[in-house]
Amino acid sequence: MQETKPPEHPKRARLVIPSRSDPFLRNFTELVGGPLGNRTAPGIVSPGFFTVERVLVILTVLAALAGILLKNFCRTHGWETPGQFYATCYSDFPELFRNRGLGDGVFPFITQGSLFEYPVLMGFIAGATALLVPGAGTANPRVLGYFDVNATLIAAVWIIAVLATARTNRRRSWDAAMVAVAPGIVLAGVINWDMWAVCMLALGMYFFSRNKLVLAGIMIGLGTATKLYPLLILGAVLLLALRSGRIRAFLVTAGSAAATWLVVNVPVAAANPDGWKYFYQFTQERPAGYSSPWFAFNLVAARLGWNPLEAGAINSLAMDLFLLACILIGVLALSAPRRPRIAQLGFLIVAAFILTNKVYSPQFVLWLIPLIALARPRWRDFVIWQAIEALHWGAIWMYLGQATSGGSTQHNIDMPYYVLAVGAHMLATAYLMARVAWDIWDPSSDVIRQHRIDDPHGGPFDGAPDWLRLDLRRPAASVVPWRTSAVPEGHRGD
């Protein structure tokens, strides 16, 4: 008889299993037989048909279907105010289809004289999906068709974002389940086209982790042409380039992103300058948006008889606070005992932007979900944060039903409760920022950096020695390029 033994896979790493490694999830595994046994070898022994990625795709499809079911009231009765607020099924798709000419053949940025308050690539997505709806006009069947087309495409890009997040660190592929089943995406995924930008940034993070810097820059540039926030990830790349001295990584990534953004925007700006400028003018001139801290402040100020903040003052204060937050993040990145991971810095910068920006739309929570899955995959904190975001989600619609159309009193909430919901959302996000910042300052608490792993998402920065590190307590001990040579990662005592 021939001797048989399992095939060896020297390049396949053992997967990190949440039921083993996460104490919170471990408590919920008894119904399915308890946590995976210590003698199993996930990632090395083949799982059969149900691979991690296939399970993640199934979970994402189920979550997408749940999101559509939650919108079923509007799909059945139409998107009308205030019913769409009280049924929590509001979406920008029907609103823009009817009121921006999309249903009548207007193609944003291409049709002269049309105005669209979003970046160029998002306008192209909005116009292209309108062409997929048969017929003409803005009757209810076409509105429903437009919603369904966009919801289906968002489910597809959601799957891509999940797979990109899973592949960014194959050893911890299960962390992408946070993206697959996130209540924030279930609730807000089909409000607007933000999921497209989320997907592009997730792909950019994946390519960066594989040292494919040009492709990473292209995806970041496309994401910025869809929604501006993916640009913020370049701040994390810049800080890590300064910390490690690998400036070329920043130049290549940022250059590719800038070139891609210009390729998308310059032809539009040349052909339709008024339409192209409208998004930036609208952003500058608009007042504080619902659920932003500035809007909440103005509500309280009106109740107490104070003077409200005007758009100009809010623009200045928001910019100043965001710049202050970026300075503090930069000091943390350059003075931490060990070089931070790119996902940690990316999460902090984007979260700081969300907390200080004059606009916070409910779908902005999508921006943070893939980043927190890479930065701090702790399920307890994630579930608490998402539960608070869900409470805020319900509060904003009950408030809007009253504020915009004087809806039935039994479905409304008064202003103080809405402001409390906004405050809870801000505190929950700030709490996550504090935990991520502590993981940076104390790498021993970072679950990613166990088993002598440095930064699996960091691409060219993974394992890089320090080139610039500030010691705030002992400036003479700082690592500076003109005074001392870099010390390898494994020889610094961390």
C-alpha positions in Angstrom: 0.0 0.0 0.0 1.2 3.5 -0.8 1.9 5.7 2.1 -0.5 8.7 2.2 -0.1 12.0 3.8 -1.7 15.4 3.3 0.0 17.7 0.8 2.3 20.3 2.1 1.6 23.9 1.5 4.6 25.8 2.8 3.3 29.2 1.5 -0.2 28.9 3.0 -0.5 30.5 6.4 -2.8 29.4 9.2 -5.9 31.6 9.3 -6.8 33.6 12.4 -10.3 32.3 13.4 -12.5 34.9 15.2 -14.2 32.2 17.4 -10.8 31.5 18.9 -9.1 34.9 18.9 -12.0 37.2 19.8 -13.4 36.8 23.3 -16.7 38.5 22.3 -17.5 36.2 19.4 -16.3 33.2 21.4 -19.3 33.7 23.8 -21.7 33.3 20.9 -20.4 30.1 19.4 -22.1 27.6 21.8 -25.2 27.3 19.6 -22.9 26.0 16.7 -20.7 23.7 18.8 -18.3 26.2 20.4 -15.2 27.7 19.0 -13.1 26.0 16.4 -10.8 23.4 18.0 -7.1 24.2 18.6 -6.0 21.1 16.7 -7.6 22.2 13.4 -5.4 24.0 10.8 -7.6 26.5 8.9 -6.0 27.9 5.9 -3.7 24.9 5.6 -6.2 22.1 5.4 -8.7 22.7 2.5 -12.2 23.6 3.7 -14.0 22.2 0.7 -16.6 24.3 -1.1 -17.2 26.8 1.7 -13.9 28.7 1.6 -13.7 31.9 3.6 -14.3 34.1 0.5 -17.3 32.1 -0.6 -18.8 32.4 2.9 -18.1 36.1 2.9 -19.9 36.5 -0.5 -22.9 34.6 0.9 -23.0 36.8 4.0 -22.8 39.9 1.8 -25.6 38.8 -0.5 -27.8 38.0 2.5 -27.0 41.4 4.1 -27.8 43.2 0.7 -31.1 41.4 0.5 -31.9 42.5 4.1 -31.1 46.1 3.1 -33.5 45.9 0.2 -36.2 44.3 2.4 -35.9 47.3 4.8 -36.7 49.6 1.8 -39.7 47.5 0.8 -42.3 50.1 2.1 -41.0 52.7 -0.4 -40.6 50.1 -3.1 -44.3 49.3 -2.7 -45.8 52.7 -1.9 -43.3 55.0 -3.5 -40.7 57.5 -2.1 -43.0 60.2 -0.7 -42.6 62.5 2.3 -43.0 62.0 5.2 -43.7 58.2 4.8 -40.2 57.5 3.4 -38.7 59.0 6.6 -40.9 57.2 9.1 -40.4 53.9 7.2 -36.6 54.7 7.2 -36.5 53.9 3.5 -35.3 57.2 2.2 -32.9 57.2 -0.7 -31.3 59.9 -2.9 -31.8 57.8 -6.0 -35.5 58.5 -6.5 -35.1 62.1 -5.4 -32.3 62.8 -7.9 -33.9 60.8 -10.7 -37.0 63.0 -10.5 -35.5 66.4 -9.6 -32.1 66.5 -11.5 -33.5 65.5 -14.8 -32.0 62.0 -14.8 -35.4 60.5 -15.7 -35.8 63.0 -18.6 -32.5 62.1 -20.3 -30.1 64.6 -18.5 -26.6 63.2 -18.2 -24.7 65.0 -15.4 -21.7 67.0 -16.6 -22.4 66.0 -20.2 -25.7 67.8 -20.7 -25.0 71.5 -20.9 -26.8 73.6 -18.3 -27.3 70.7 -16.0 -26.1 71.0 -12.4 -25.2 68.1 -10.1 -24.0 68.5 -6.5 -21.6 65.5 -6.5 -18.1 64.8 -8.0 -17.7 63.9 -11.7 -17.5 60.1 -11.5 -20.5 59.9 -9.2 -22.4 62.0 -11.8 -21.3 59.6 -14.5 -22.6 56.6 -12.4 -25.9 58.4 -11.8 -26.3 59.2 -15.5 -25.2 55.8 -16.8 -27.6 53.9 -14.5 -30.5 56.1 -15.6 -29.8 54.9 -19.2 -30.4 51.3 -18.0 -34.0 52.0 -17.1 -36.3 51.4 -20.0 -38.9 54.0 -21.0 -39.1 57.7 -20.4 -40.2 60.1 -17.8 -40.3 59.9 -14.0 -43.4 57.8 -13.4 -43.3 55.5 -10.3 -42.3 52.3 -12.3 -39.2 54.1 -13.7 -38.3 55.5 -10.3 -38.5 52.0 -8.9 -36.4 50.6 -11.8 -33.8 53.2 -11.2 -33.6 52.4 -7.5 -33.4 48.6 -8.2 -30.6 49.0 -10.8 -28.5 51.1 -8.4 -29.2 48.8 -5.5 -28.1 45.8 -7.5 -24.9 47.5 -8.6 -24.2 48.6 -5.0 -24.6 45.0 -3.9 -22.0 44.0 -6.5 -19.4 46.6 -5.5 -20.1 45.7 -1.8 -19.0 42.2 -2.6 -15.9 43.5 -4.3 -15.1 45.7 -1.3 -15.5 42.7 1.1 -13.2 40.5 -1.0 -10.6 43.3 -1.4 -10.6 43.7 2.4 -10.3 40.0 3.0 -7.3 39.7 0.6 -5.5 42.7 2.0 -4.5 40.4 4.9 -5.1 36.8 3.9 -4.1 35.6 7.4 -7.1 37.5 8.8 -9.6 37.1 6.0 -12.4 36.7 8.5 -12.1 40.3 9.6 -13.8 41.2 6.3 -17.0 39.8 7.8 -17.3 43.1 9.6 -17.8 44.7 6.1 -20.0 41.9 4.9 -22.6 42.1 7.7 -22.2 45.6 9.0 -25.6 47.1 10.1 -24.4 50.5 8.9 -24.1 49.2 5.3 -27.4 47.3 5.6 -29.2 50.5 6.6 -27.4 53.1 4.6 -25.8 51.3 1.7 -28.5 52.4 -0.9 -29.0 56.0 0.3 -26.4 57.2 -2.2 -23.5 56.0 -4.4 -20.9 56.2 -1.5 -20.4 52.4 -1.7 -18.6 52.9 -5.1 -16.0 55.1 -3.4 -15.7 52.7 -0.5 -15.1 49.9 -3.0 -12.4 51.8 -4.9 -10.6 52.7 -1.7 -10.7 49.1 -0.5 -9.2 48.0 -3.8 -6.6 50.8 -3.4 -5.7 49.4 0.0 -5.4 45.9 -1.4 -3.1 47.0 -4.2 -1.0 49.0 -1.8 -0.6 46.0 0.5 0.8 44.1 -2.6 3.3 46.9 -3.4 1.4 47.7 -6.6 1.6 51.4 -6.0 0.5 52.6 -9.4 -2.7 50.6 -9.3 -3.3 51.7 -5.7 -3.0 55.3 -6.8 -5.3 54.8 -9.7 -8.0 53.4 -7.4 -7.5 56.2 -4.9 -7.8 58.7 -7.8 -11.0 57.1 -9.1 -12.4 57.0 -5.5 -11.6 60.7 -5.1 -13.3 61.5 -8.4 -16.4 59.7 -6.9 -16.3 61.0 -3.4 -13.5 63.2 -2.0 -12.7 61.2 1.2 -10.4 58.5 -0.4 -7.9 61.4 -0.9 -7.4 61.4 2.9 -5.6 58.0 2.8 -2.7 59.8 1.1 -2.1 61.6 4.4 -1.5 58.2 6.1 0.9 57.3 3.3 2.8 60.6 3.7 3.2 60.1 7.4 4.5 56.5 7.0 6.8 57.7 4.2 8.3 60.2 6.5 8.6 57.7 9.4 10.3 55.1 7.2 12.2 57.3 4.7 10.5 55.6 1.8 9.4 58.8 0.1 9.1 57.1 -3.3 6.1 55.1 -2.1 4.2 58.3 -1.4 5.3 60.0 -4.6 4.3 57.1 -6.8 1.0 56.6 -5.1 0.1 60.2 -4.9 1.3 60.9 -8.4 -0.8 58.1 -9.8 -3.9 59.2 -7.9 -3.4 62.8 -9.0 -3.0 61.8 -12.7 -6.1 59.6 -12.5 -8.2 62.4 -11.0 -7.0 64.8 -13.7 -7.8 62.4 -16.5 -11.4 62.2 -15.2 -11.9 65.8 -14.3 -10.0 67.9 -16.8 -12.1 67.0 -19.9 -15.3 67.7 -18.0 -13.9 71.0 -16.6 -12.9 72.1 -20.2 -16.2 71.1 -21.8 -18.6 72.2 -19.0 -16.8 74.5 -16.6 -20.0 75.8 -14.9 -21.3 72.3 -14.3 -17.9 71.1 -13.0 -17.5 74.0 -10.6 -21.0 73.6 -9.2 -20.1 70.8 -6.8 -17.2 72.8 -5.2 -19.3 76.0 -5.0 -22.2 74.1 -3.5 -19.9 72.5 -0.9 -18.4 75.8 0.1 -21.7 77.7 0.3 -24.1 75.1 1.8 -25.0 75.5 5.5 -24.4 72.9 8.2 -25.9 69.6 7.2 -28.1 67.4 9.3 -26.3 65.4 12.0 -23.1 67.4 11.8 -21.9 68.8 15.2 -22.4 72.3 13.7 -26.1 71.6 12.8 -26.6 70.2 16.3 -25.0 73.3 17.8 -27.2 75.6 15.8 -30.3 73.7 17.0 -29.3 74.2 20.6 -28.3 77.8 19.9 -31.8 78.5 18.5 -33.5 76.9 21.5 -31.3 79.0 23.9 -31.5 82.3 21.9 -27.9 82.3 20.8 -26.6 83.5 17.4 -26.3 80.5 15.0 -23.1 79.9 13.1 -23.2 80.9 9.5 -21.7 78.9 6.6 -18.5 81.0 6.4 -17.8 80.6 10.1 -18.5 76.9 10.0 -16.2 76.4 7.1 -13.3 78.1 9.0 -14.0 76.3 12.2 -14.3 72.9 10.5 -11.1 73.4 8.6 -9.2 74.6 11.6 -10.4 71.7 13.8 -9.6 69.1 11.1 -6.1 70.6 10.6 -5.5 70.4 14.4 -6.6 66.8 14.4 -4.3 66.0 11.5 -1.4 67.7 13.4 -2.1 65.6 16.5 -2.3 62.4 14.3 1.0 63.4 12.7 2.7 63.8 16.0 1.4 60.4 17.2 2.6 58.8 13.9 6.1 60.2 14.2 6.5 59.8 17.9 4.9 56.4 18.7 7.4 53.8 19.9 6.7 51.7 16.8 5.7 52.8 13.3 1.9 52.8 13.1 0.1 50.7 10.5 -1.4 52.4 7.5 -5.0 51.3 8.3 -4.7 52.8 11.8 -3.7 56.2 10.4 -6.2 56.0 7.6 -9.0 55.3 10.0 -7.9 58.2 12.4 -7.7 60.7 9.5 -11.1 59.8 8.0 -12.8 59.7 11.4 -11.4 63.1 12.3 -12.8 64.4 9.0 -16.2 63.0 9.7 -16.3 64.5 13.2 -15.3 68.0 12.1 -16.9 68.3 8.7 -19.9 70.5 8.4 -21.9 67.7 6.7 -22.6 64.3 8.0 -25.0 62.2 5.9 -26.1 58.9 7.3 -24.2 57.0 4.6 -20.9 58.4 5.7 -20.7 55.6 8.2 -19.8 53.4 5.2 -16.4 55.1 4.9 -15.2 53.9 8.2 -16.3 50.2 8.2 -13.6 48.7 5.9 -11.0 50.9 7.6 -11.9 49.7 11.2 -12.0 46.1 10.0 -8.3 46.6 9.1 -7.3 49.0 11.9 -8.9 47.3 14.9 -10.9 44.1 14.3 -12.4 43.8 17.7 -16.0 42.7 17.4 -17.3 44.0 20.8 -16.3 47.6 20.0 -17.6 47.2 16.4 -21.0 45.9 17.5 -21.4 48.7 20.1 -20.5 51.3 17.6 -22.8 50.0 14.9 -25.7 49.7 17.4 -25.2 53.4 18.3 -25.1 54.3 14.6 -28.4 52.4 14.1 -30.0 54.4 16.9 -28.8 57.6 15.2 -30.1 56.3 12.0 -33.6 56.0 13.4 -33.4 59.3 15.2 -32.5 61.3 12.1 -35.5 60.1 10.1 -37.9 60.7 13.0 -36.5 64.2 13.3 -36.6 64.9 9.5 -40.2 63.7 9.3 -41.1 66.6 11.6 -38.6 69.2 10.4 -39.3 68.9 6.7 -43.0 68.1 6.5 -44.6 68.4 9.9 -45.4 64.7 10.1 -47.6 63.0 12.6 -46.5 63.7 16.2 -46.6 60.1 17.2 -43.7 59.4 14.8 -41.6 62.4 15.7 -38.9 63.0 18.3 -38.1 66.4 19.8 -34.9 68.3 19.1 -33.1 67.4 22.4 -33.4 63.7 21.7 -32.1 64.1 18.2 -29.2 66.2 19.5 -28.4 63.4 22.0 -28.4 60.8 19.2 -25.9 63.0 17.2 -23.8 63.3 20.3 -23.9 59.5 20.9 -22.8 58.9 17.3 -19.9 61.3 17.8 -18.8 59.9 21.1 -18.9 56.3 19.7 -16.7 57.4 16.8 -14.3 59.3 19.1 -14.1 56.2 21.3 -12.9 54.1 18.4 -10.4 56.7 17.5 -9.1 56.6 21.1 -8.8 52.8 21.0 -6.9 52.9 17.7 -4.6 55.7 19.0 -3.9 53.6 22.1 -3.0 50.6 19.9 -0.5 52.8 18.1 1.0 54.0 21.3 1.0 50.5 22.9 1.6 48.0 20.1 1.2 45.1 22.5 -2.6 45.8 22.5 -2.8 45.6 18.7 -4.3 42.3 17.7 -2.8 42.5 14.2 0.7 42.7 15.5 0.8 39.4 17.3 3.2 36.6 16.3 5.9 39.1 15.2 3.7 40.6 12.4 4.4 44.2 11.5 2.0 45.7 8.9 0.4 43.3 6.5 -1.5 46.1 4.9 1.5 48.4 4.6 3.1 47.3 1.3 6.4 49.1 1.1 6.3 50.1 4.7 5.9 46.5 6.1 9.0 45.8 8.2 10.7 49.1 7.3 13.1 50.6 9.9 12.7 54.0 11.3 14.1 56.9 9.4 12.5 59.6 11.4 11.1 59.1 14.9 10.5 61.9 17.4 11.1 61.2 21.1 9.0 63.9 22.9 10.4 63.1 26.3 14.0 62.9 25.3 14.6 64.9 22.1 18.2 63.8 22.0 17.1 60.2 21.6 15.1 61.0 18.4 15.9 59.2 15.2 16.7 61.7 12.5 18.3 61.0 9.1 21.1 63.4 9.4 22.3 62.2 12.8 22.0 58.4 13.0 21.4 55.4 10.7 18.1 53.6 10.8 17.8 50.7 13.1 16.1 47.5 11.8 12.6 46.8 13.0 13.7 43.7 15.0 16.5 45.5 16.8 14.8 48.4 18.5 13.6 46.5 21.5 9.9 46.6 20.5 
